[in-house]
């Protein structure tokens, strides 16, 4: 479980594409105190550390994950958002994030509003029922509040700190991102659906 509060930005230094991919990430200080087998979120995708080094780590990525997330487009030099798993007693600054990406959204428009930016995304139609105004979503691992819903997607407002502390500042129209809907919204919709079938 994660919170969607990014602590580090990592850089892909090597990708071994034989069978399951093995992705090597450079992120100085990120793995301090972490053990082999620890869960970490890379752009919102929960993966397991299979090797550590002084300045980074290696994760293994299955073909299923490659097909359902943006990881398949990563290459050497790609910058990614990193978060360690939530521990008991940690501050929950964002919202509950599972690290199980629901699908990919596409940035359609990036508009400056004051000092911040309004990012408008298109999203898979099947996920629309889980996205509500003032609800939470996770974009590339970043916890954000939905400011507006549209017929084909949603919009969020991103403040300057978030733009510089994550990879969102470098996103441009046409970029695909990992999208995870609010896990609580998913459960509520599921329960409501089961109740309606009993009536």
C-alpha positions in Angstrom: 0.0 0.0 0.0 1.2 3.5 -0.9 0.0 7.1 -0.4 0.8 8.8 -3.8 3.4 11.1 -2.2 6.5 10.9 -4.3 9.8 11.0 -2.4 12.4 10.5 -5.1 12.8 10.6 -8.9 14.8 7.8 -10.4 16.5 7.3 -13.7 16.4 4.1 -15.8 20.0 3.0 -16.4 19.5 -0.4 -18.0 16.7 -2.7 -19.2 17.2 -6.4 -19.9 14.3 -7.4 -22.1 14.9 -11.2 -22.1 11.7 -12.9 -20.9 10.4 -10.8 -18.0 12.1 -7.4 -18.1 14.6 -6.5 -15.5 14.8 -2.8 -15.0 17.7 -1.1 -13.3 17.0 2.2 -11.6 19.4 4.8 -10.2 18.0 6.6 -7.2 20.6 7.7 -4.6 19.3 7.2 -1.0 16.0 5.7 -2.0 16.8 2.1 -0.9 18.4 3.0 2.5 17.0 0.6 5.0 15.0 -1.4 2.4 15.5 -5.2 2.2 15.5 -7.4 -0.9 11.9 -8.3 -1.7 10.6 -4.9 -0.6 7.6 -3.4 -2.5 8.2 -0.1 -4.2 6.1 2.0 -6.6 7.6 3.0 -9.9 5.3 5.6 -11.6 2.5 4.1 -9.6 3.2 0.4 -10.4 3.9 -1.8 -7.4 7.0 -3.9 -8.1 9.5 -6.0 -6.0 13.2 -5.2 -5.5 15.2 -8.2 -6.6 18.6 -6.6 -6.4 20.1 -3.6 -4.6 23.2 -1.4 -5.2 24.7 1.6 -3.5 22.8 4.0 -5.7 19.9 2.1 -6.9 18.0 -1.2 -7.4 16.6 -3.7 -9.9 13.0 -4.8 -10.3 11.4 -7.6 -12.4 8.4 -6.8 -14.6 6.1 -9.4 -16.1 4.6 -9.3 -19.6 1.1 -8.6 -18.0 2.4 -5.5 -16.3 4.2 -4.3 -19.5 0.9 -4.7 -21.4 -1.3 -2.8 -19.0 1.0 0.1 -18.0 3.4 2.6 -19.6 6.4 0.5 -18.5 6.7 -1.0 -22.0 7.7 2.4 -23.4 10.5 3.0 -20.9 14.1 3.2 -22.1 17.5 4.2 -20.7 17.3 7.7 -19.3 13.6 7.7 -18.6 12.8 9.6 -15.4 10.3 7.9 -13.0 8.4 8.7 -9.8 9.4 6.6 -6.8 7.7 5.8 -3.5 8.4 3.3 -0.8 5.5 1.2 0.7 3.5 2.7 3.5 4.5 1.6 7.0 2.4 1.5 10.1 2.6 5.0 11.8 3.5 6.8 8.6 1.6 10.0 7.7 -1.1 9.5 5.1 -0.5 12.7 3.1 -2.2 11.6 -0.1 -4.8 8.7 -0.2 -4.7 4.9 -0.2 -2.9 3.8 -3.3 -2.6 0.0 -4.1 0.0 0.2 -6.8 -2.2 -1.8 -9.1 -2.7 0.3 -12.2 -6.2 0.3 -13.6 -5.3 1.5 -17.1 -3.5 4.2 -19.1 -4.8 7.7 -19.5 -3.6 10.3 -22.1 -2.8 13.9 -21.4 -4.9 15.9 -23.8 -4.3 19.5 -22.6 -1.9 21.3 -20.3 -3.0 24.8 -19.5 -1.3 27.3 -17.2 -3.7 28.7 -14.6 -2.0 31.2 -12.3 1.2 29.6 -11.0 -0.3 26.1 -11.5 -1.2 23.9 -14.4 -4.6 22.4 -15.3 -4.0 18.9 -16.8 -6.8 17.4 -18.8 -6.7 13.6 -19.4 -8.8 11.2 -21.5 -9.4 7.9 -19.7 -10.7 4.5 -20.5 -14.5 4.6 -20.6 -14.8 1.6 -18.2 -13.1 3.7 -15.4 -15.3 6.7 -15.7 -17.7 5.4 -13.0 -14.9 5.5 -10.4 -13.8 9.1 -11.1 -15.7 11.8 -9.3 -15.2 15.6 -8.9 -13.2 16.2 -5.7 -12.4 12.5 -5.5 -8.8 11.1 -5.8 -6.8 9.6 -8.6 -3.2 8.5 -9.0 -1.3 9.7 -12.1 2.1 8.0 -12.5 2.1 7.4 -8.8 1.1 10.9 -7.8 -2.0 11.4 -5.6 -4.1 14.1 -7.1 -7.6 15.6 -6.6 -10.1 15.5 -9.5 -11.2 19.1 -10.1 -13.5 18.4 -13.1 -15.0 15.4 -14.9 -15.6 15.5 -18.7 -17.4 13.2 -21.0 -14.2 11.4 -21.9 -12.0 12.0 -18.9 -11.1 14.3 -16.1 -8.9 17.3 -15.1 -6.6 18.0 -12.2 -4.8 21.0 -11.0 -1.0 20.6 -10.3 0.8 23.1 -8.1 4.4 24.2 -8.8 5.9 22.0 -6.0 4.3 18.9 -7.5 5.5 19.8 -11.0 9.1 20.0 -9.8 9.1 17.2 -7.2 7.7 14.7 -9.7 7.9 13.9 -13.4 4.5 15.7 -14.1 6.3 18.9 -14.9 7.8 17.3 -18.0 4.6 15.8 -19.3 3.2 17.2 -22.6 0.0 16.6 -24.6 -0.1 13.1 -26.1 1.8 11.5 -23.3 0.4 8.3 -21.8 0.3 7.9 -18.0 -0.5 5.2 -15.5 -3.9 5.7 -13.9 -5.2 4.2 -10.7 -8.7 5.1 -9.5 -9.5 5.6 -5.9 -9.7 2.1 -4.3 -12.6 3.2 -2.0 -14.6 4.4 -5.0 -14.0 1.1 -6.6 -15.4 -0.8 -3.6 -18.4 1.5 -3.2 -19.4 1.1 -6.9 -18.9 -2.7 -6.6 -21.1 -2.9 -3.5 -23.8 -0.7 -5.0 -23.9 -2.9 -8.1 -24.3 -6.0 -6.0 -27.2 -4.4 -4.0 -29.0 -3.4 -7.2 -28.8 -6.9 -8.5 -30.6 -8.2 -5.4 -33.5 -5.8 -5.7 
